[in-house]
């Protein structure tokens, strides 16, 4: 069986997109291995239909981490039989490139993000300069790839003449029983990272008479906790930490409105189509999201959200309050979620993934 290796820098526990991709390809007849890293507090990995490997590093952040992890990843891959290797974003692209050249194997680039346009990269000139150099050196050498939205695909085509296909980050469609909603609560589920609009959402809560449940963790968590204290809204926020996909879906079902904000800082936020937008849809959760092109395109087909043009706290507060008070609109958006999730689901999207890999690496 043909061997495909995927490389990420997270600890593998909560990477829903990669679990879906690897599971689909394993079912399609490939031998698949997903490589990440072991972190302090990482939970034991559950058995999957594909292989899982965690690399242990001494450093856990900054350039020292990336240098160590990429070196260890390269050395690990050097000993393996590989037919195709897929780099997930720029932070693992170099070892994948070098290994594919040494072993003369197929290589693929999976752009979950437009890495150099992330806020945490875009707003740090020295950091961005480094990753732009990596991008310019390595990305053009990957003729095969895919990304999560039409906007990002067009960006890669314009800059590097790489015609990456779009494989959206969609949830698996599952049967689920309705959950009784006992109180009006707002929900944010996903990475607590820079660029997610928390600097505007938290102050807005001072004018919103509802609690906010936040399920997730990330590089903005320390700042988030300080912002909560500074805004004096501790009694309105419940920090749940990292949750499994099943737990996230259950929590979302119990809430009334989902929050999916994103700053325009950097092209990635403007053109991305995050998983949470579809996770809320599959949970039957109406949401407040951004009036950016990718959100608007989906919402034009199935109105599942109220889209806003600005992140001003006053606008966020008034939009949330109006939606929470509009029973008819909430019911309409919820009903649209039920219809839309049958279209925007992994069972439909995975067919493009299988076809993509069959063209590069026929099974057999």
Secondary structure in CASP SS format (residue, H / E / C, confidence):
PFRMAT SS
TARGET T0000
AUTHOR 0000-0000-0000
METHOD secondary structure of the structure
MODEL  1
X C 1.00
X C 1.00
X E 1.00
X E 1.00
X E 1.00
X E 1.00
X E 1.00
X C 1.00
X C 1.00
X C 1.00
X C 1.00
X C 1.00
X C 1.00
X C 1.00
X C 1.00
X H 1.00
X H 1.00
X H 1.00
X H 1.00
X H 1.00
X H 1.00
X H 1.00
X H 1.00
X H 1.00
X H 1.00
X H 1.00
X H 1.00
X C 1.00
X C 1.00
X C 1.00
X E 1.00
X E 1.00
X E 1.00
X E 1.00
X E 1.00
X E 1.00
X E 1.00
X E 1.00
X C 1.00
X C 1.00
X C 1.00
X C 1.00
X C 1.00
X C 1.00
X C 1.00
X C 1.00
X C 1.00
X C 1.00
X C 1.00
X C 1.00
X E 1.00
X E 1.00
X E 1.00
X E 1.00
X E 1.00
X E 1.00
X C 1.00
X C 1.00
X C 1.00
X C 1.00
X C 1.00
X H 1.00
X H 1.00
X H 1.00
X H 1.00
X H 1.00
X H 1.00
X H 1.00
X H 1.00
X H 1.00
X H 1.00
X H 1.00
X H 1.00
X H 1.00
X H 1.00
X H 1.00
X H 1.00
X H 1.00
X C 1.00
X C 1.00
X C 1.00
X C 1.00
X C 1.00
X E 1.00
X E 1.00
X E 1.00
X E 1.00
X E 1.00
X C 1.00
X H 1.00
X H 1.00
X H 1.00
X H 1.00
X H 1.00
X H 1.00
X H 1.00
X H 1.00
X H 1.00
X H 1.00
X H 1.00
X H 1.00
X H 1.00
X H 1.00
X C 1.00
X C 1.00
X E 1.00
X E 1.00
X E 1.00
X E 1.00
X E 1.00
X E 1.00
X C 1.00
X C 1.00
X C 1.00
X H 1.00
X H 1.00
X H 1.00
X C 1.00
X H 1.00
X H 1.00
X H 1.00
X H 1.00
X C 1.00
X C 1.00
X H 1.00
X H 1.00
X H 1.00
X H 1.00
X H 1.00
X H 1.00
X H 1.00
X H 1.00
X H 1.00
X H 1.00
X H 1.00
X H 1.00
X H 1.00
X H 1.00
X H 1.00
X H 1.00
X H 1.00
X C 1.00
X C 1.00
X C 1.00
X E 1.00
X E 1.00
X E 1.00
X C 1.00
X C 1.00
X H 1.00
X H 1.00
X H 1.00
X H 1.00
X H 1.00
X H 1.00
X H 1.00
X H 1.00
X H 1.00
X H 1.00
X H 1.00
X C 1.00
X C 1.00
X C 1.00
X C 1.00
X E 1.00
X E 1.00
X C 1.00
X C 1.00
X C 1.00
X C 1.00
X C 1.00
X C 1.00
X C 1.00
X C 1.00
X C 1.00
X C 1.00
X C 1.00
X C 1.00
X C 1.00
X C 1.00
X C 1.00
X C 1.00
X C 1.00
X C 1.00
X E 1.00
X E 1.00
X E 1.00
X E 1.00
X E 1.00
X C 1.00
X C 1.00
X C 1.00
X C 1.00
X C 1.00
X C 1.00
X C 1.00
X C 1.00
X H 1.00
X H 1.00
X H 1.00
X H 1.00
X H 1.00
X H 1.00
X H 1.00
X H 1.00
X H 1.00
X H 1.00
X C 1.00
X C 1.00
X C 1.00
X E 1.00
X E 1.00
X E 1.00
X E 1.00
X E 1.00
X C 1.00
X C 1.00
X C 1.00
X C 1.00
X C 1.00
X H 1.00
X H 1.00
X H 1.00
X H 1.00
X H 1.00
X H 1.00
X H 1.00
X H 1.00
X H 1.00
X H 1.00
X H 1.00
X C 1.00
X C 1.00
X H 1.00
X H 1.00
X H 1.00
X E 1.00
X E 1.00
X E 1.00
X C 1.00
X C 1.00
X C 1.00
X C 1.00
X C 1.00
X H 1.00
X H 1.00
X H 1.00
X H 1.00
X H 1.00
X H 1.00
X H 1.00
X H 1.00
X H 1.00
X H 1.00
X C 1.00
X C 1.00
X E 1.00
X E 1.00
X E 1.00
X E 1.00
X C 1.00
X C 1.00
X C 1.00
X C 1.00
X C 1.00
X C 1.00
X H 1.00
X H 1.00
X H 1.00
X H 1.00
X H 1.00
X C 1.00
X C 1.00
X C 1.00
X H 1.00
X H 1.00
X H 1.00
X H 1.00
X H 1.00
X H 1.00
X H 1.00
X H 1.00
X C 1.00
X C 1.00
X C 1.00
X C 1.00
X E 1.00
X E 1.00
X E 1.00
X E 1.00
X C 1.00
X C 1.00
X H 1.00
X H 1.00
X H 1.00
X H 1.00
X H 1.00
X H 1.00
X H 1.00
X H 1.00
X H 1.00
X C 1.00
X C 1.00
X C 1.00
X E 1.00
X E 1.00
X E 1.00
X E 1.00
X C 1.00
X C 1.00
X C 1.00
X C 1.00
X H 1.00
X H 1.00
X H 1.00
X H 1.00
X H 1.00
X H 1.00
X H 1.00
X H 1.00
X H 1.00
X H 1.00
X H 1.00
X H 1.00
X H 1.00
X C 1.00
X H 1.00
X H 1.00
X H 1.00
X H 1.00
X H 1.00
X H 1.00
X H 1.00
X H 1.00
X H 1.00
X H 1.00
X H 1.00
X H 1.00
X H 1.00
X H 1.00
X C 1.00
X C 1.00
X C 1.00
X C 1.00
X C 1.00
X H 1.00
X H 1.00
X H 1.00
X H 1.00
X H 1.00
X H 1.00
X H 1.00
X H 1.00
X H 1.00
X H 1.00
X H 1.00
X H 1.00
X H 1.00
X H 1.00
X H 1.00
X C 1.00
X C 1.00
X C 1.00
X C 1.00
END
